[in-house]
Amino acid sequence: MSDTAVIEKSDIKKLLGAAVQAGASDLHINVGLPPVMRVNTELINMDSEPVSSAQAADMMLDMIGEQRFKTFEQNRDYDFSTTLDDGNRFRVNAHYQRDTLAISFRLIPNQIPDLNQLCLPKIVAELAMLPRGLVIVTGHTGCGKSTTLASMIGLINNTCRKRIITLEDPVEYAFENNQSMIEQREIGSDCPDFASGLRHALRQDPEVILVGEMRDLETTRATITAAETGHLVLSTLHTLNAPQTIERIIDIYPAGQQNQIRAMLSNTLQAVISQTLFKRIDKPSMAPAVEILVCNSAVRNCIRENRIHEIPNIITTSRKSGMQEMDNSIAELFFNGFISREDAMGCASNPQKMERLLSPENRAGFLKNHQSQ
């Protein structure tokens, strides 16, 4: 097949612009296929010819230049961000599959979203105002963790005089200083890695530190140390619920250090926010279901004494403290007409309990007793 009149390197900006116009969250480039975008969770082929190897390479060169392209070819994976002339920004991962180049783009909205617009529990705003400690936002890839964290930073920026340092790979939402002073450091260009950036951040007079991801032992250790020394630290993990999050952090450490980290974590962890996104059935949009764990004395004792299995019961009985179960949050979305019964059942941690929870006779009582905190 001839490559003429298909996609020249300048057309990557046109493709990204078309994805923005379509309301896409993601755009995927794979050699041999037309570009594919994701709109409200659904994959849609764009009206374009299949992309050739030469065209995919030209797209990369257009975005990152020859020097960084050589680094990409050597490492076979590369994370970066790119910006269109209209200001729209994308988080980008370039990689190889079956020895051909592939590129995945994630649209980063221009505006920092307001927490009230995200349909998150009210206690999330209270957690953003904490003076110190560790708050972790968890969930699968694409569940809105970065958006939640950006909204929390935005709230601090608009209401408090604080110095905020973010460590991101790559920088996603671009903040403008308002009440606070914000520095955004990108891994790979502004600092070599998360752990190094954290160590130096402690000497830069921050009150709030955002760590893009606790992805290894060194970063996790530095993150907990930062929280332990009197900073508010916000970070993420790819875990599905609060107990799994705590176990993941402890398991990162060697067996001989796990008792020590339980004690440290029991003192520093303030909350775990676990979320997943659902496609709404009432309008073209997404809605989050959220589990909230707030570390009270009972939770801290469970962490310290390695009784993590008891934490779900504490969440169930502590709604007045702002905690909530994921299944109850999903049921609330269903009863409010936001999501389908099929989706609610498909994401339930306990399908039998969810079946009973979603029965029509439970609706009025449920909504009365389970309003978002």
N, C-alpha and C positions, 0 to 999 in steps of 0.2 A: 504494500500500500504506500502511496506517495504521502509525504508529510506536508506537502504544500497546502497553504490555506487552512491549516488545522489550528494549531496553537503555537504562536511564537512566544518568546520569553516574556515580552511585555504583557501578554494576555493573562498572566497570573493575577495581575491587579484587577483585570476585568472579571475574572472568575470569582475572586474574593468579593468584589463589589456586587456581583449578581447574587452571591450567597447572602450577603447582608440584606439586600433588597427582598430576598425570599424569606427572611426571618430565620435563617439556618443557624444552628449552634456550632456545626462542624462542617468541614469540607475535606474530602479525601481524594488524593491523587494516586492512582496506581497505573503502572505501565500496562498498556493493552486494554484499558477500560476507559470509558468517559468519566469525567469528574463526578463524584457522588457527594451530595450534601445531606445532612441530617436536619429535618425540620420537625419539631415536636416529637422526637424519638424515632421518626420514620426516615429510612434511607430513600433518597430520590435521585435518579440519574439526571444530570444536567444536559441541556440540549447542546451537545458538543461531540466532536469526533473523539475516538480513543486517543489517549496520550502515548507518545512514543518515548523511548529511553532518552533520545537526544533532547526532546522537549522538557522532560522532567528535570534533566540535568541543567538545562538553560534556566528553568524556573529557580532552581537552587542558587545558581550563580548570580542571578539577578537579585536575589534576596540577601545573600551572605558574602559574595565576593570569592575570588579565587583562593585566598589564603585559608579562610575558614572552610571552604569546600574541600581542600586537601585534608584538613583535620577530620572532616566528616567521612571522607572516603577511607581514611585510616581506621577510625573508630567504629564505623558502620552505623552509628546512631548519633543524632545531634539535636539538642533542644535549643530553641531561640525564639525570639518574638519578631514580628514584622508589623509595620504600620502603613495604612493606605494614606493617600493625599488628603482624604476627608477626615482623617483622625481615627478611623476605626482600626483597632489593634487585634492581633491574633497571636495566640500561643502556638508554636509550631514544633512538631517532632518529625524529623526526617530519618528514614531508616531503610534497610534493604529487606526484601522478602523474595525468596526464590531467585536471588542474585540480581534483582531489579530494584531500582529506586522507588520509594513510596514516601508520600508526604501527608501528614495529618495536621489540619488547622483547627483550632478552637477559637471562636470569636469571643473577645473580651469586651463587654459593653463599655462605652465611653464614660457613662455616668456611674458614680459610685451608688449602688442601690441603697435606698433607705430601708432600715430594718422593718419598718411598719409595712412596706410594700412586699416583703418576702413571705408573709403569712407564717412567721416563726413565732414560737411562744414568747411572751413578754419577758420572761426571765433571761432570755439571751441578751437583751439590752442591759439588764442588771449585771450580768457576768462581764460585759465589756467595761463596766465601771469599777471592777474590783481593783484594789490598790496593788495587789501582788498575787503570785501563785500561777499555776499552770492550768490553762483551759484548752482542751483538745476537741477539734471538730473532726468527726470520722464519717466514713461511708465509702461506697465504691466510686470508681472513676466516673466523673460526670454527674455526681449527685449534688453539686453546688457548694462544695466545701469552700472553695476559693471565694465564691460570692458571699457566703456567710461571714467569712473572716474579713473581707473587704468592707462589708457593712458595719461590722463591729469597730474596725479601725476608723471608718468614716464617722461613726457616732462619737468616738473619742475626739477626733480631729475637730468636729463641729461644736463640741461642748466643753472641752478641757484644755488647759495650757500644759501640754506634756510633750516630751521628746520621744518620738517613735522611730525605731529602726526596723526595717523589714529585710529579711534575707529570702530571696525568691529565685526559683530556677524554672523558667525565666521570670522577670518582673511581669506581672499581669496588669491589674488595675493601676493606673497612674494617678497618684494622689496629688492634690494641690494643697499647700499649707493653708490652714484656716486659723483655728485657735492654737493648734499644735504645730510642732516643727517635725517634719517627716523626712527621713532619709531612706531611700530604697536601693538596696545593693543586690546586684544580679550575680548569681553563682557563675563562675567561669570568666567573667569580665571584670567585676568589681572586687571579687574575692574568690579564692580557689575552691572553697567548699563550705558547707553549712557550719561544720565544727570550727573551722578557722574564723569564719565571720562572727560566730557567737563569742569565741574567746576575745576577739578584739572589740566586739560590741560592748562588752562589760566595761571597757575603758572609755567609752564614748558618751557616758552620762545619759543613758536611756531610762525612761520609766516603763516603756512598753516595747516589747520585742516580738515580732512575728517571724516564726520559722516555717518556711514553706512546707517542709515534711520532715518528720523524725524517721529517717530512712536507714540508719545504721547505729551501731553502739556508740561511736564517738559523738555523733550528733545528738543522740538521746541523752547521753551523759551530760553534755554541755547545756542542753535545753533544761534539764532538771536542775543543774547547778545554777543557771540564770534565775529560775523561779525561786530556788532556795535562798538566793542572795537578795531577795526583796523586789524583784521585777515582776510585772505582769507579762507572762509569756503565752502567746497564742500559737498553736501549731495544728498539724493534721496527721492522721494515720489512715491507712486503707483497711480499717476494721469495720465490722457491721454493727457492733453494739458496745455498751460500756464494759461489761465483764471481759469480753474478748480484747478490748483495748488495753485494759490493765494487765491481762495475762501476756499480751504481746510485748508490752514494755518490759515486764519482768523477765520474760523468756529471752530477750535480747542479751541479757547479762549472763556471764558464766555462772554455773551453779553455786560456786563459792561466794558470789557477791549478791545473790538474790535476796537473802534476808536483809542485807543492808539497803538494797534498793526498795524493798517493800516499806521499810521504815521511812526512807526519804520521800517516796511517792505518797505515803499516807499523810505526810506533813505538807507537801507542796501542791498536790492535785486539788483543784477547786471544782472542776466540772468536766463532764464529757457530753458533747452534743453529737448524737449520731443521727444521720438523716439519709433519706432516699427520696427520689423525685418520681412523681406520677404524672402521666399525661391526663390533663383535665378533659372531662366529657362535656362540660357546660360552655367552654370557650377555648380557642386555640392558645393554650398556655400550659404551664407546669405547676404542680403544687407539691410542697414538701411534707413528708411525714417525718416526725422528729421524736427521738428518745432523748430524755434529759436525765442525767445523773448529777446530783449536787452532793458534794462530799461533806456530809455531816459527820458527827462523832461515830455513828454506827457504821457508816461506810469506811471511815478511816480505820476503825478496829478490824473490819473484814480484810482490808488490804494488808494491814500490819500482821495479822494472824493467819494469812493465807486462807481465808474463807470467802474467796471470790464468788463461789456458787450461791452465796446467800444474798448477793447484791440485787438480783432481780426482785426478790421479795421486798427489799427495802424500797426500791423504786415504786412497786405496786402500792405500798402503804404510806407513801410520802408525797401525795399530790399537793398537800397544803404547803409543802416546802418548795414547790415548783417543779418537782420531778414528774415524769410521765413515761409510760411504756410505749414502745413503737406500735404494738398492735392496737392500742387505744387511739393513738394518733391516726392510724390508718382508718379505723372504724369511724372516727370523727369526719374524716374527708369523705367517706362513703355516705354517711347520714346527711351531710351538708350538700350532697349532690355533685361533688367535685370529681369523683372517680367511680369507675364501674365496680360492681361486685366481683367480677372475674379478676380484676387487677388487685383488689383488696385481698381476696383469698390467695392469689398467687404469691403475694409478698408476706403473708402471715408467718410468724415464727411458730405459731401453734394453730394449725388449720382447724382442729376440732373446737378450740376455744373461740376462734374467729367466726366459725359457723354459728355458734350460739350467740355471739356478740352482735352479729348482723341481722338477727331475726327481727322482723317488722315490729313486734311488740316491745322490743327493747329501745326503739328509736327515741321516743319522748324522754324516757328516763335517762338514757345515755347522754343526750345532748344537754339535759339539765345538770347532770353531775360531772360532765367532762368538757366543760368549756376551756379553751386554751388559756394557759396561765399567762 
